[in-house]
């Protein structure tokens, strides 16, 4: 069961749906490389979100169509474990 905002309610989604992941890394190129290795050639949108004041980190929003909960969770876990990704939200 997923916990949302300290609630025990499960997130109910209708699939397929577009899902957004916020990826934090050292560079846009590292994020692009991780996405390419995880989702291969799946259609997606990648948009700059923010950069740290010192310019050490960058965040980008990845939006793509997920087909079911397993697909959504697989992408999250694979990106989370990727060496180029420092954090995923």
Secondary structure as a PSIPRED ss2 file (coil, helix, strand):
# PSIPRED VFORMAT (PSIPRED V4.0)

   1 X C   1.000  0.000  0.000
   2 X C   1.000  0.000  0.000
   3 X C   1.000  0.000  0.000
   4 X E   0.000  0.000  1.000
   5 X C   1.000  0.000  0.000
   6 X C   1.000  0.000  0.000
   7 X E   0.000  0.000  1.000
   8 X C   1.000  0.000  0.000
   9 X C   1.000  0.000  0.000
  10 X C   1.000  0.000  0.000
  11 X C   1.000  0.000  0.000
  12 X C   1.000  0.000  0.000
  13 X C   1.000  0.000  0.000
  14 X C   1.000  0.000  0.000
  15 X C   1.000  0.000  0.000
  16 X C   1.000  0.000  0.000
  17 X E   0.000  0.000  1.000
  18 X E   0.000  0.000  1.000
  19 X E   0.000  0.000  1.000
  20 X E   0.000  0.000  1.000
  21 X E   0.000  0.000  1.000
  22 X E   0.000  0.000  1.000
  23 X E   0.000  0.000  1.000
  24 X E   0.000  0.000  1.000
  25 X E   0.000  0.000  1.000
  26 X C   1.000  0.000  0.000
  27 X C   1.000  0.000  0.000
  28 X H   0.000  1.000  0.000
  29 X H   0.000  1.000  0.000
  30 X H   0.000  1.000  0.000
  31 X H   0.000  1.000  0.000
  32 X H   0.000  1.000  0.000
  33 X H   0.000  1.000  0.000
  34 X H   0.000  1.000  0.000
  35 X H   0.000  1.000  0.000
  36 X H   0.000  1.000  0.000
  37 X H   0.000  1.000  0.000
  38 X H   0.000  1.000  0.000
  39 X H   0.000  1.000  0.000
  40 X C   1.000  0.000  0.000
  41 X C   1.000  0.000  0.000
  42 X C   1.000  0.000  0.000
  43 X C   1.000  0.000  0.000
  44 X E   0.000  0.000  1.000
  45 X E   0.000  0.000  1.000
  46 X E   0.000  0.000  1.000
  47 X E   0.000  0.000  1.000
  48 X E   0.000  0.000  1.000
  49 X E   0.000  0.000  1.000
  50 X E   0.000  0.000  1.000
  51 X E   0.000  0.000  1.000
  52 X C   1.000  0.000  0.000
  53 X C   1.000  0.000  0.000
  54 X C   1.000  0.000  0.000
  55 X C   1.000  0.000  0.000
  56 X C   1.000  0.000  0.000
  57 X C   1.000  0.000  0.000
  58 X E   0.000  0.000  1.000
  59 X E   0.000  0.000  1.000
  60 X E   0.000  0.000  1.000
  61 X E   0.000  0.000  1.000
  62 X E   0.000  0.000  1.000
  63 X E   0.000  0.000  1.000
  64 X E   0.000  0.000  1.000
  65 X E   0.000  0.000  1.000
  66 X E   0.000  0.000  1.000
  67 X C   1.000  0.000  0.000
  68 X C   1.000  0.000  0.000
  69 X H   0.000  1.000  0.000
  70 X H   0.000  1.000  0.000
  71 X H   0.000  1.000  0.000
  72 X H   0.000  1.000  0.000
  73 X H   0.000  1.000  0.000
  74 X H   0.000  1.000  0.000
  75 X H   0.000  1.000  0.000
  76 X H   0.000  1.000  0.000
  77 X H   0.000  1.000  0.000
  78 X H   0.000  1.000  0.000
  79 X H   0.000  1.000  0.000
  80 X H   0.000  1.000  0.000
  81 X H   0.000  1.000  0.000
  82 X C   1.000  0.000  0.000
  83 X C   1.000  0.000  0.000
  84 X C   1.000  0.000  0.000
  85 X C   1.000  0.000  0.000
  86 X C   1.000  0.000  0.000
  87 X E   0.000  0.000  1.000
  88 X E   0.000  0.000  1.000
  89 X C   1.000  0.000  0.000
